[in-house]
Amino acid sequence: MLYPPIHQLQDKISSKYLIATTAAKRAREIQADPEHLLLNDYTSKKTVGRALEEIAANKVHPYVDPKNF
């Protein structure tokens, strides 16, 4: 089962696409620098799960480039 639940993530970021891209980008950052974590304790051991937990905790927010609009 996914933790945190998708409805909890959608309370923070309404678009599932933005959740996925933000989590993927943050997971790559965690993989590149595992010492730079934003939470003290994680349920997940995998980087994508940790990124999703950071989104749920309001530690990570999506960046949308205004030039694309």
N, C-alpha and C positions, 0 to 999 in steps of 0.2 A: 504494500500500500504506500502511496506517495505521502511523504511528510515534508513540508507542511501541505495540508489539503489545498486543492486548486481554488476552492472558494475563498480560503484565507488569503491566498496570493492575489486573487482578483479584487479583494477589498483594497489592496495597495496599488495594483496596476490592472486596469480593466481589460486590456487586450492580452489574450493568450500568446499572440505573436511577440509582443513586447516582453512578456514574462520569459519566453523561451530565449529570445536574443539577448536579453539582459543577463539571464542566468548563464548562458553559454559564454558570454564575454567575461563575466566575473569568474567563472570556473577556469578559464584560460589564465586569468590573472593569478588566481590561487595556485594553479599548477606551476606557474613561472616563479612565484615567490611565496612558498608555503608558510613563511614566518609572518607574513602580513595578513593575519586573519582579523576580522572585525568583531567576532563574538568570542567569548571565553569558553563556551561549551557548545558542542554540536551533537545532534542525534546521528547525523549521517557521517560516514567515513569517506564518501566519494565527493569529489569537488563540485559536481553539479548539485548534489543534495545540499552541500554547505552553502552554495550560492543561493539556492532557493530559501534556505533558512535565513540568510542575511536579508533577502528581499522581504520576507515575512516580518522580520524584526525592524524594518524601515532603515536599515543600514546601507542599502544599495538602492539606487533609483535609476530609471532609464534615462538616457540622454537622447533627445530628439533634436537633430540639427535643423534649425529654422530655415536654412537655405533650401531644404528639400520640400518646402511648402510654398 
